[in-house]
């Protein structure tokens, strides 16, 4: 069995880039830099693929307790995992996908825009 996904609704991380700048630009910069990260399902090291399926090239393996952003989501191969069976794949970085069946997003559907 190949592990292909990630975990539950995570923390919000903010970066302070531009936070020292004056006025509205600093506020907008901080809000735009906020990223929701979803933790990998407990007890799983998740395979990161180059596309939305297990037949795509293995890019890397996430460590236990990793947290990942979901930039966009794309339909692909159906995968069963700790959070059910899903055809949704989460884009966590450029050219990197994990199955949503291993991500606890709090939803069985899309939680991010569809990838182009």
C-alpha positions as CSV (number, residue, x, y, z in Angstrom):
1,X,0.0,0.0,0.0
2,X,1.3,3.4,-0.9
3,X,0.5,6.4,1.3
4,X,-0.5,9.4,-0.7
5,X,-2.0,12.2,1.4
6,X,-2.0,14.5,4.5
7,X,-3.9,15.6,7.8
8,X,-6.2,17.9,9.7
9,X,-6.9,21.6,9.7
10,X,-3.8,23.2,10.9
11,X,-2.5,26.4,12.3
12,X,-2.3,29.7,10.5
13,X,1.2,31.0,10.1
14,X,1.8,34.6,9.4
15,X,5.0,36.2,8.1
16,X,5.8,39.7,9.0
17,X,7.3,40.6,5.6
18,X,6.7,44.3,5.3
19,X,5.2,44.5,8.8
20,X,7.5,47.4,9.6
21,X,6.4,49.4,6.7
22,X,3.9,52.2,7.4
23,X,0.3,52.4,6.4
24,X,-2.1,50.0,4.7
25,X,0.7,48.3,2.7
26,X,2.0,46.6,5.8
27,X,-1.4,45.3,6.8
28,X,-2.1,43.9,3.3
29,X,1.3,42.3,3.1
30,X,0.8,40.5,6.4
31,X,-2.7,39.3,5.5
32,X,-1.6,38.1,2.1
33,X,1.3,36.1,3.7
34,X,-1.1,34.1,6.0
35,X,-1.0,30.4,5.1
36,X,-3.2,27.7,6.5
37,X,-1.2,24.5,6.9
38,X,-2.8,21.0,7.2
39,X,-1.0,18.3,9.3
40,X,-0.2,14.9,7.8
41,X,-2.5,12.2,9.2
42,X,-1.0,10.9,12.4
43,X,1.3,7.9,12.0
44,X,1.8,8.4,8.2
45,X,4.8,9.4,6.1
46,X,3.1,10.7,3.0
47,X,4.4,10.3,-0.6
48,X,4.5,13.5,-2.6
49,X,3.9,12.9,-6.3
50,X,4.6,15.1,-9.4
51,X,0.9,14.8,-10.4
52,X,-2.5,13.7,-9.1
53,X,-2.0,9.9,-9.0
54,X,0.2,7.1,-7.7
55,X,1.6,6.5,-11.2
56,X,3.3,10.0,-11.1
57,X,6.9,10.3,-10.1
58,X,7.7,10.2,-6.4
59,X,9.1,13.7,-5.5
60,X,9.7,13.2,-1.8
61,X,8.3,11.7,1.4
62,X,6.9,13.9,4.1
63,X,8.1,13.3,7.6
64,X,5.8,12.3,10.5
65,X,3.8,15.3,11.8
66,X,4.5,17.4,8.7
67,X,2.1,20.3,8.0
68,X,1.4,21.4,4.4
69,X,-0.3,24.2,2.6
70,X,-3.0,23.5,0.0
71,X,-2.4,25.9,-2.8
72,X,-5.0,24.4,-5.1
73,X,-6.7,21.1,-5.7
74,X,-7.1,18.8,-8.7
75,X,-9.2,15.7,-9.5
76,X,-7.1,12.6,-10.1
77,X,-6.7,8.9,-9.2
78,X,-9.0,7.7,-6.4
79,X,-7.1,6.9,-3.2
80,X,-8.3,5.4,0.1
81,X,-6.7,6.7,3.3
82,X,-7.5,7.5,7.0
83,X,-9.9,10.3,6.0
84,X,-11.9,8.2,3.5
85,X,-11.7,7.7,-0.3
86,X,-11.0,10.7,-2.5
87,X,-10.2,11.6,-6.0
88,X,-9.0,15.0,-4.9
89,X,-5.3,15.8,-4.9
90,X,-3.8,18.7,-3.0
91,X,-1.0,20.8,-4.6
92,X,1.4,21.6,-1.7
93,X,4.1,23.2,-3.8
94,X,5.1,23.7,-7.5
95,X,4.8,20.2,-9.1
96,X,4.0,18.5,-5.7
97,X,0.7,16.7,-5.0
98,X,-0.6,14.6,-2.1
99,X,-3.9,12.7,-1.9
100,X,-6.6,14.5,0.0
101,X,-7.5,11.1,1.6
102,X,-4.6,11.7,4.0
103,X,-5.4,15.4,4.7
104,X,-7.9,16.3,7.4
105,X,-9.4,19.4,5.9
106,X,-12.7,19.2,7.7
107,X,-14.5,18.6,4.4
108,X,-15.1,15.8,1.9
109,X,-15.0,18.4,-0.9
110,X,-12.7,21.1,-2.3
111,X,-11.3,23.5,0.3
112,X,-9.1,25.5,-2.2
113,X,-9.4,26.6,-5.8
114,X,-9.0,24.0,-8.5
115,X,-5.6,23.9,-10.1
116,X,-5.3,25.3,-13.6
